[in-house]
C-alpha cells in the first residue's frame, strides 16, 4: 500500500523541479511549463490529503486548480504569441520593453552568450554515393 508520505514526496519533488526550472530559465515557454509542474505537485498533495481524510475536498480543490491551469494555458499562449510577434524572441528579457515610463530597466549580472548561426551539412540526394554530386546538381541543404 502506498502511504501518504510517498504522495507527499512525489508532490514535493514535482514542485521543487518546477521551482528550480522557473528560477533558472529565461524562455517563456519553459517558465510556463515549470509553473504548470508546480501546480501539478500541489494538486497531487491535495488529492493525497483528501484520500487520507476520506473526503472529496482534495478532489474538488484539484478540479479547481486544473481548471485554473487550463485558463492559464490559454492566456499564456496568447501572451507568448503576442510577445513573439512583437520581439521575435521568447526570452523573458523582452518584458523589459513593456515597463512603465521612468522605471529603470533590470540588468542581468552577466551577459548572455551570443548565438552563432548553425551551418548545416550538404546532404546528397538519395541513391547517390556521397561525394559524387555537388550541391548544384540537386543536393539540398537542410
C-alpha positions in Angstrom: 0.0 0.0 0.0 1.3 3.4 -0.9 1.3 5.7 2.1 0.7 9.4 2.3 4.4 10.1 2.6 5.0 8.7 -0.8 2.4 11.0 -2.4 3.8 14.0 -0.5 7.4 13.2 -1.6 6.4 12.9 -5.2 4.4 16.2 -5.0 7.4 17.9 -3.3 9.8 16.7 -6.0 7.4 17.9 -8.7 7.1 21.3 -7.0 10.9 21.5 -6.4 11.7 20.7 -10.0 9.2 23.3 -11.2 10.5 25.9 -8.9 14.2 25.3 -9.8 13.3 25.5 -13.5 11.2 28.6 -13.0 14.0 30.4 -11.2 16.8 29.4 -13.6 15.3 29.6 -17.1 14.5 32.6 -19.3 12.4 31.1 -22.1 8.8 32.0 -21.6 7.5 28.5 -22.6 9.9 26.8 -20.2 8.8 29.2 -17.4 5.2 28.4 -18.2 5.8 24.6 -18.1 7.6 24.9 -14.8 4.7 26.8 -13.3 2.4 24.0 -14.5 4.7 21.4 -13.0 4.5 23.3 -9.6 0.7 23.3 -9.9 0.6 19.6 -10.5 2.7 19.0 -7.4 0.2 21.0 -5.4 -2.7 19.1 -6.9 -1.1 15.7 -6.0 -0.8 16.9 -2.4 -4.4 18.0 -2.3 -5.5 14.6 -3.7 -3.4 12.7 -1.2 -4.7 14.6 1.8 -8.3 14.2 0.6 -7.8 10.5 0.3 -6.2 10.3 3.7 -9.1 12.1 5.4 -11.7 10.2 3.3 -13.3 13.4 1.9 -13.8 14.8 -1.6 -12.4 18.2 -0.6 -9.0 17.4 -2.1 -10.6 16.3 -5.4 -12.6 19.5 -5.5 -9.5 21.6 -5.0 -7.7 19.6 -7.6 -10.5 20.2 -10.1 -10.4 23.9 -9.5 -6.6 24.0 -9.8 -6.7 22.1 -13.1 -9.4 24.4 -14.4 -7.3 27.5 -13.5 -4.3 25.9 -15.1 -6.3 25.4 -18.3 -7.3 29.0 -18.3 -3.7 30.0 -17.6 -2.6 27.9 -20.6 -5.0 29.8 -22.9 -3.9 33.2 -21.7 -0.2 32.2 -21.6 -0.4 31.1 -25.3 -2.0 34.4 -26.3 0.8 36.3 -24.4 3.5 34.2 -26.0 2.2 34.7 -29.5 1.9 38.5 -29.0 5.4 38.8 -27.5 6.9 36.7 -30.2 5.2 38.8 -32.9 6.4 41.9 -31.2 10.0 40.9 -30.5 10.7 37.7 -32.5 12.0 36.1 -29.3 10.6 34.2 -26.4 13.3 35.4 -24.0 11.8 36.9 -20.8 14.0 39.9 -21.2 11.5 41.1 -23.9 9.3 42.1 -21.0 11.7 44.9 -20.3 10.2 46.8 -23.2 6.8 46.7 -21.6 7.7 48.6 -18.4 6.3 52.0 -17.4 7.9 55.3 -18.3 10.5 56.3 -15.7 11.1 52.8 -14.4 14.7 51.7 -14.7 15.5 48.6 -16.6 16.6 45.5 -14.7 20.1 44.5 -15.7 21.4 40.9 -15.7 24.5 40.3 -13.7 26.2 38.5 -16.6 25.9 38.9 -20.3 24.0 36.3 -22.3 26.1 34.2 -24.7 25.8 35.1 -28.4 24.1 32.6 -30.6 26.0 31.6 -33.6 24.0 30.5 -36.7 24.4 26.8 -37.3 25.8 25.7 -40.7 24.0 22.6 -41.8 25.9 20.0 -43.9 25.1 19.4 -47.5 23.2 16.1 -47.9 23.4 14.1 -51.1 20.4 13.1 -53.0 19.0 9.6 -52.1 20.5 6.9 -54.2 23.8 8.6 -54.9 27.1 7.9 -53.3 28.4 10.7 -51.1 30.9 12.9 -52.8 29.7 12.1 -56.3 27.2 15.0 -56.7 27.7 18.7 -56.0 25.1 20.9 -54.3 24.4 22.5 -57.7 23.4 19.1 -59.2 20.5 18.6 -56.8 21.8 18.0 -53.3 19.8 20.2 -50.9 20.6 22.0 -47.7 18.5 21.0 -44.7 
